[in-house]
Amino acid sequence: MVALPEWINAIPEQVGASSFGTGGFSHGGANFNRSYLVGQKNLSNFIYYTLGYNSPRNDGKSGVYRQTPVADPQFPFMYASSVANLQGNRYIQSTDWEYNALGAGNTLIGQPMPVYADWSEYTVTLNFDQRPYKVLDDTFVEQRAETISFSEQNNQVYVFPNVWPEWLRYTTYSFETRSEFLTVDTGSCYYYAKNNPQINIPNQGVSAGSSMTKALFKTGTFKITWRMVPYQFVTGLNLDTGVVKLTALSVGQGRVNQSKFFGFKAGTLLFEGYTIDNVYSQGTYGIDDLVPDSLDPTRWYFRDNLLADVTLNFSYREDTQTEDYPDAPTNKNTILYGNNLFLRGSSPKAIAIIKDTEFDLATHKIKDNKLGVLYPSFPMQLLFTDPSYFSAIYAG
């Protein structure tokens, strides 16, 4: 994030006999709009700095580059979200953007209209509104970076330094409880009806036999929606270069959390995958976003700046009674807890199901260095990393 330039402090808000700004407040959210008088040479940068910008960093760091939007000067819990109106004042001349921006002999792919009316000053109306997530700058998350060690199934350890906790900002989350039903083992339960003539065995229980008795146990669904994510973080594809990078989102799918995450104990969250809720373009571009065609450098285009809202879907499971496994597995990827434990109808404790080829019948333990359990583990903190950063360490 770049600090706001000094010239922004000198831009006045439009005033008159009464306020030009209007807004509203409710417990469902608040909004306000203000009009500013911006000189012609600062117009593009004013929009860029006030609305903010989001992109991959391309500097080897793990997080998102975020030029955060400006907050309202009177109600700073609201942030600039759009330019509601743009009006020119005091006409100067007609201007050729293509010539001024690219120089003689260069053209824009997707040719613009020849000229536009340029004005010495613009009235820019900014909309400010509340966000359902925390708006935190890069400094905040970089200062809280941590080193994440990932023990893979083959016992190789990958060390990810300075992982930015992106899950602290631009995220919303929800938790929903669910109920699942377990069919108990045949013969493990009895009907109990004292002196009931229909059962015809006074003062005794009668085996429930194959009656398919079911027991309820509690599970849940945990969802994290990550907002305004560079689309490249999700797909791993750089549309400008055509290079595809391995994403942590793809590696982590079908795994349980290797360490505590969002307060959930290791093994209790199973990452089922993600849903792309929305893909959209940003409303701001800079001159650095112009890229020459590799086959014809006189033709230019704007680089990809797509954003997405992505929901990460987790299944939650943590039984209140579990089998005690005092000996730590030799494979550090193995998590004997949460989603890797299962209930049997005849036992009050959740127990692990081990693959037969990885279980030592003589010692009644998982064979040395074998995973054993159904779900391998993964540090869920890495789901929020740049594919270039993640693949450089994980895939070499």
C-alpha positions as CSV (number, residue, x, y, z in Angstrom):
1,M,0.0,0.0,0.0
2,V,1.2,3.5,-0.9
3,A,0.6,6.4,1.4
4,L,-1.9,9.0,0.1
5,P,-0.1,11.8,-1.8
6,E,0.0,15.2,-0.3
7,W,-2.1,16.8,-3.0
8,I,-5.2,14.8,-2.0
9,N,-5.2,16.7,1.3
10,A,-5.7,20.0,-0.6
11,I,-8.8,18.8,-2.6
12,P,-11.8,20.6,-1.2
13,E,-15.3,19.2,-0.7
14,Q,-18.0,21.0,-2.6
15,V,-20.0,23.2,-0.3
16,G,-22.9,25.7,-0.6
17,A,-25.7,27.2,1.5
18,S,-26.6,23.6,2.5
19,S,-24.7,20.3,2.3
20,F,-24.2,18.6,-1.0
21,G,-23.7,15.3,0.8
22,T,-26.5,13.0,1.7
23,G,-26.7,9.7,3.4
24,G,-28.6,7.3,5.6
25,F,-28.0,5.1,8.7
26,S,-29.5,1.9,9.9
27,H,-28.5,-1.3,11.7
28,G,-28.3,-3.0,8.3
29,G,-25.6,-0.6,7.3
30,A,-24.8,3.1,6.6
31,N,-23.9,5.1,3.5
32,F,-23.0,8.7,2.7
33,N,-21.9,10.6,-0.5
34,R,-19.7,13.7,-0.8
35,S,-18.7,15.7,-3.8
36,Y,-15.1,16.9,-4.3
37,L,-13.6,19.4,-6.8
38,V,-10.7,17.7,-8.5
39,G,-8.3,19.3,-11.0
40,Q,-7.9,17.8,-14.4
41,K,-4.3,16.5,-13.9
42,N,-5.2,14.6,-10.7
43,L,-8.5,13.1,-11.8
44,S,-7.3,9.5,-12.6
45,N,-5.1,9.3,-9.5
46,F,-7.8,10.7,-7.3
47,I,-10.2,7.9,-8.3
48,Y,-7.4,5.3,-7.9
49,Y,-6.4,6.4,-4.4
50,T,-9.9,6.9,-3.1
51,L,-11.5,3.6,-4.4
52,G,-8.3,1.6,-3.8
53,Y,-6.8,-1.2,-5.9
54,N,-6.1,-5.0,-5.4
55,S,-3.7,-7.2,-7.2
56,P,-1.1,-9.9,-6.9
57,R,2.1,-8.5,-5.4
58,N,4.7,-10.0,-7.8
59,D,7.4,-9.3,-5.2
60,G,7.8,-12.8,-3.7
61,K,5.5,-12.1,-0.7
62,S,2.6,-14.3,0.2
63,G,-0.3,-11.8,0.4
64,V,-2.5,-9.5,-1.7
65,Y,-1.4,-6.0,-2.6
66,R,-4.2,-3.8,-1.4
67,Q,-4.4,-0.1,-1.8
68,T,-7.2,0.2,0.7
69,P,-10.1,2.7,0.0
70,V,-10.2,6.0,1.9
71,A,-12.5,6.3,4.8
72,D,-15.2,9.0,5.1
73,P,-13.7,12.1,7.0
74,Q,-16.7,12.4,9.3
75,F,-17.9,8.8,9.6
76,P,-14.6,6.9,9.2
77,F,-16.3,3.5,9.7
78,M,-17.4,3.9,6.1
79,Y,-15.2,3.5,3.0
80,A,-15.3,4.8,-0.5
81,S,-17.0,2.2,-2.7
82,S,-17.8,4.0,-6.0
83,V,-17.8,7.2,-8.0
84,A,-21.5,8.0,-8.2
85,N,-21.2,10.9,-10.5
86,L,-18.5,12.7,-12.5
87,Q,-19.1,16.1,-14.0
88,G,-16.7,18.4,-15.8
89,N,-16.5,22.1,-15.1
90,R,-14.9,24.9,-17.3
91,Y,-14.2,23.3,-20.7
92,I,-10.6,23.4,-22.0
93,Q,-10.3,21.4,-25.2
94,S,-10.9,18.1,-27.0
95,T,-8.1,15.6,-26.1
96,D,-6.7,12.5,-27.8
97,W,-6.2,10.0,-24.9
98,E,-4.5,7.4,-27.1
99,Y,-1.8,9.9,-28.3
100,N,-1.2,11.4,-24.9
101,A,-0.9,8.1,-23.1
102,L,0.8,5.9,-25.6
103,G,2.7,8.3,-27.9
104,A,2.8,8.7,-31.7
105,G,2.5,5.5,-33.7
106,N,1.0,3.5,-30.8
107,T,-2.6,2.3,-30.6
108,L,-4.9,0.7,-28.0
109,I,-6.3,-2.7,-28.8
110,G,-10.0,-2.0,-28.6
111,Q,-9.7,1.4,-30.2
112,P,-11.3,4.3,-28.3
113,M,-13.3,7.2,-29.7
114,P,-10.9,9.8,-31.2
115,V,-11.2,12.5,-28.6
116,Y,-13.0,13.4,-25.4
117,A,-13.9,16.8,-23.8
118,D,-11.4,17.8,-21.2
119,W,-12.2,20.1,-18.4
120,S,-10.1,22.1,-16.0
121,E,-11.9,20.8,-13.0
122,Y,-14.3,17.9,-12.2
123,T,-17.0,17.4,-9.6
124,V,-16.4,13.9,-8.3
125,T,-19.2,12.4,-6.1
126,L,-17.9,9.6,-3.9
127,N,-20.1,7.0,-2.3
128,F,-19.0,5.8,1.2
129,D,-20.5,2.7,2.8
130,Q,-19.9,0.2,5.6
131,R,-18.2,-3.1,4.8
132,P,-19.2,-6.4,6.4
133,Y,-15.5,-7.2,6.8
134,K,-12.4,-5.5,8.2
135,V,-10.5,-3.1,5.9
136,L,-6.9,-3.5,7.0
137,D,-3.8,-2.3,5.1
138,D,-0.8,-4.3,4.1
139,T,1.3,-3.1,7.0
140,F,-1.2,-4.5,9.5
141,V,-1.0,-8.1,8.1
142,E,2.7,-8.0,7.3
143,Q,3.5,-7.1,10.9
144,R,1.5,-10.3,11.9
145,A,3.2,-12.6,9.4
146,E,4.2,-16.0,10.7
147,T,6.3,-19.0,9.6
148,I,4.2,-22.0,8.7
149,S,5.8,-25.5,8.6
150,F,3.9,-28.1,6.5
151,S,4.6,-31.8,7.1
152,E,3.5,-33.6,3.9
153,Q,2.4,-37.2,3.6
154,N,5.8,-38.3,2.4
155,N,7.3,-36.8,5.6
156,Q,8.9,-33.9,3.7
157,V,8.7,-30.7,5.6
158,Y,8.0,-27.4,3.7
159,V,8.7,-24.2,5.5
160,F,6.7,-21.1,4.4
161,P,8.2,-17.9,5.9
162,N,6.3,-14.7,6.4
163,V,2.8,-15.9,5.7
164,W,0.5,-12.9,5.8
165,P,-2.7,-13.6,7.8
166,E,-5.0,-12.6,4.9
167,W,-7.9,-14.3,6.7
168,L,-8.0,-11.3,9.1
169,R,-9.2,-8.9,6.4
170,Y,-11.7,-8.8,3.6
171,T,-13.3,-12.0,5.0
172,T,-16.7,-12.9,6.4
173,Y,-17.6,-16.3,7.9
174,S,-20.5,-18.4,9.1
175,F,-21.1,-21.6,11.0
176,E,-24.1,-23.8,10.6
177,T,-24.9,-26.8,12.7
178,R,-26.0,-30.1,11.2
179,S,-27.2,-33.4,12.4
180,E,-26.2,-36.8,11.1
181,F,-27.7,-40.2,11.9
182,L,-25.7,-43.3,12.7
183,T,-27.2,-46.7,12.4
184,V,-26.2,-48.6,15.5
185,D,-24.9,-52.2,15.4
186,T,-27.5,-55.0,15.2
187,G,-28.2,-56.4,18.6
188,S,-26.4,-53.6,20.5
189,C,-29.7,-52.1,21.8
190,Y,-32.7,-53.4,23.7
191,Y,-36.4,-52.4,23.7
192,Y,-37.4,-51.5,27.3
193,A,-41.1,-51.6,28.2
194,K,-41.7,-52.9,31.7
195,N,-44.5,-55.4,31.9
196,N,-45.7,-54.6,28.4
197,P,-47.9,-57.5,27.3
198,Q,-47.1,-56.8,23.6
199,I,-43.5,-57.7,24.2
200,N,-44.7,-60.6,26.4
201,I,-41.5,-60.9,28.5
202,P,-42.3,-59.1,31.8
203,N,-39.5,-57.1,33.4
204,Q,-36.9,-57.9,30.7
205,G,-35.5,-56.2,27.7
206,V,-35.9,-57.6,24.2
207,S,-33.1,-57.2,21.7
208,A,-33.8,-54.6,19.0
209,G,-32.3,-57.1,16.6
210,S,-32.1,-55.7,13.0
211,S,-34.5,-52.8,13.7
212,M,-32.0,-50.2,12.2
213,T,-32.0,-48.1,15.3
214,K,-30.4,-44.7,14.6
215,A,-28.5,-42.3,16.9
216,L,-28.0,-38.6,16.2
217,F,-24.6,-36.8,16.4
218,K,-23.7,-33.2,15.8
219,T,-21.6,-31.9,13.0
220,G,-21.4,-28.5,11.2
221,T,-20.4,-26.5,8.2
222,F,-17.9,-23.6,8.4
223,K,-17.6,-21.2,5.6
224,I,-15.2,-18.3,5.0
225,T,-16.0,-15.8,2.2
226,W,-12.9,-14.0,1.0
227,R,-13.7,-10.8,-0.8
228,M,-12.0,-8.9,-3.6
229,V,-9.4,-11.6,-4.2
230,P,-7.2,-11.3,-7.4
231,Y,-8.7,-13.9,-9.7
232,Q,-5.2,-15.2,-10.3
233,F,-5.0,-16.4,-6.7
234,V,-8.0,-18.7,-7.4
235,T,-7.1,-20.1,-10.8
236,G,-3.3,-19.9,-10.7
237,L,-3.4,-18.6,-14.2
238,N,-1.7,-15.4,-15.2
239,L,-3.7,-14.2,-18.3
240,D,-1.0,-11.9,-19.4
241,T,1.8,-14.6,-19.5
242,G,-0.2,-17.7,-19.9
243,V,1.7,-19.3,-17.0
244,V,-0.3,-21.5,-14.6
245,K,0.9,-21.9,-11.0
246,L,-0.1,-24.6,-8.5
247,T,-2.5,-23.2,-5.9
248,A,-2.8,-24.0,-2.2
249,L,-6.6,-24.2,-2.8
250,S,-6.1,-27.2,-5.0
251,V,-3.6,-29.0,-2.8
252,G,-5.6,-28.4,0.3
253,Q,-8.9,-29.8,-1.0
254,G,-9.9,-33.0,0.7
255,R,-7.6,-32.4,3.7
256,V,-8.1,-31.6,7.4
257,N,-6.5,-28.7,9.2
258,Q,-3.0,-29.7,10.3
259,S,-2.9,-27.1,13.1
260,K,-5.4,-24.9,14.9
261,F,-7.2,-22.6,12.5
262,F,-9.9,-20.0,13.4
263,G,-10.0,-21.6,16.8
264,F,-10.8,-25.0,15.5
265,K,-8.6,-27.9,16.7
266,A,-6.4,-29.8,14.3
267,G,-8.3,-32.3,12.3
268,T,-11.8,-30.9,13.0
269,L,-12.1,-28.9,9.7
270,L,-12.2,-30.8,6.4
271,F,-11.7,-28.5,3.4
272,E,-14.3,-29.6,0.8
273,G,-13.4,-27.0,-1.8
274,Y,-14.3,-23.5,-2.8
275,T,-17.1,-21.7,-4.6
276,I,-16.5,-18.7,-6.8
277,D,-19.4,-16.4,-5.9
278,N,-18.7,-13.5,-8.2
279,V,-16.0,-12.4,-10.8
280,Y,-15.7,-8.7,-11.6
281,S,-13.4,-6.0,-12.9
282,Q,-12.0,-3.2,-10.7
283,G,-13.1,0.3,-11.3
284,T,-9.6,1.7,-11.3
285,Y,-6.7,1.3,-13.6
286,G,-3.2,2.9,-13.6
287,I,-0.9,3.7,-16.4
288,D,1.2,0.7,-15.2
289,D,-1.7,-1.5,-16.2
290,L,-1.0,-0.9,-19.9
291,V,0.9,-3.8,-21.5
292,P,2.3,-3.9,-25.1
293,D,1.4,-6.8,-27.3
294,S,4.4,-9.2,-27.4
295,L,3.9,-9.7,-31.2
296,D,3.4,-6.1,-32.0
297,P,4.8,-3.6,-29.4
298,T,2.9,-0.7,-31.0
299,R,-0.4,-2.2,-29.9
300,W,-1.3,-2.0,-26.2
301,Y,-4.0,-3.4,-23.9
302,F,-4.9,-3.3,-20.2
303,R,-3.7,-6.2,-18.2
304,D,-6.0,-8.5,-16.3
305,N,-7.3,-7.0,-13.1
306,L,-10.2,-9.3,-12.3
307,L,-11.3,-9.9,-8.8
308,A,-13.4,-12.6,-7.3
309,D,-15.4,-13.3,-4.1
310,V,-14.6,-16.9,-3.0
311,T,-16.3,-19.0,-0.4
312,L,-14.1,-21.7,1.3
313,N,-16.3,-24.6,2.4
314,F,-15.3,-26.8,5.5
315,S,-17.0,-29.7,7.2
316,Y,-16.6,-29.6,11.0
317,R,-16.6,-32.6,13.2
318,E,-15.4,-33.0,16.8
319,D,-16.8,-35.9,18.9
320,T,-17.1,-35.3,22.7
321,Q,-15.6,-38.8,23.5
322,T,-12.7,-40.2,21.5
323,E,-10.4,-43.1,21.7
324,D,-7.1,-42.3,23.5
325,Y,-4.1,-42.6,21.2
326,P,-1.1,-42.0,23.5
327,D,1.6,-42.8,20.9
328,A,2.1,-40.0,18.4
329,P,2.1,-41.2,14.8
330,T,5.5,-41.3,13.1
331,N,4.0,-39.6,10.1
332,K,3.6,-35.9,11.2
333,N,0.8,-35.5,8.5
334,T,-1.4,-37.9,10.4
335,I,-4.1,-36.3,12.6
336,L,-5.9,-38.8,14.8
337,Y,-8.8,-36.5,15.7
338,G,-11.9,-34.8,14.3
339,N,-12.8,-35.9,10.8
340,N,-10.5,-38.9,11.0
341,L,-12.4,-40.5,13.8
342,F,-15.7,-42.3,13.3
343,L,-18.4,-43.7,15.6
344,R,-19.6,-47.2,15.9
345,G,-23.0,-47.9,17.3
346,S,-21.7,-50.2,20.0
347,S,-19.0,-47.8,21.3
348,P,-19.4,-44.4,22.9
349,K,-16.0,-43.3,21.6
350,A,-15.1,-42.2,18.1
351,I,-12.2,-44.3,16.7
352,A,-9.9,-44.1,13.7
353,I,-10.3,-46.3,10.6
354,I,-6.9,-47.2,9.3
355,K,-6.1,-48.5,5.8
356,D,-5.4,-52.2,6.0
357,T,-2.1,-52.0,4.1
358,E,-0.8,-49.4,6.5
359,F,-1.8,-51.1,9.8
360,D,0.5,-53.4,11.7
361,L,-1.6,-56.2,13.2
362,A,1.2,-57.3,15.5
363,T,1.7,-54.0,17.3
364,H,-1.8,-52.6,16.7
365,K,-0.3,-49.4,15.4
366,I,0.0,-47.5,12.1
367,K,3.1,-48.7,10.3
368,D,6.1,-46.4,10.6
369,N,5.9,-43.3,8.4
370,K,2.5,-44.3,6.9
371,L,-0.4,-41.9,6.8
372,G,-2.9,-44.5,7.9
373,V,-6.0,-42.3,8.2
374,L,-8.5,-41.4,5.4
375,Y,-7.8,-37.7,5.3
376,P,-4.3,-36.2,5.1
377,S,-3.7,-32.8,6.6
378,F,-2.8,-29.3,5.4
379,P,-2.1,-25.9,7.0
380,M,-5.3,-24.0,6.1
381,Q,-3.4,-20.7,6.6
382,L,-1.8,-21.4,3.2
383,L,-5.1,-21.3,1.4
384,F,-4.7,-17.5,1.5
385,T,-1.4,-17.3,-0.3
386,D,-0.3,-16.2,-3.8
387,P,0.1,-19.2,-6.1
388,S,3.5,-17.8,-7.2
389,Y,4.7,-17.8,-3.5
390,F,3.1,-21.2,-2.7
391,S,4.3,-23.1,-5.8
392,A,7.9,-21.7,-5.5
393,I,8.2,-23.5,-2.1
394,Y,5.9,-26.5,-2.5
395,A,6.6,-27.4,-6.2
396,G,10.1,-26.0,-6.4
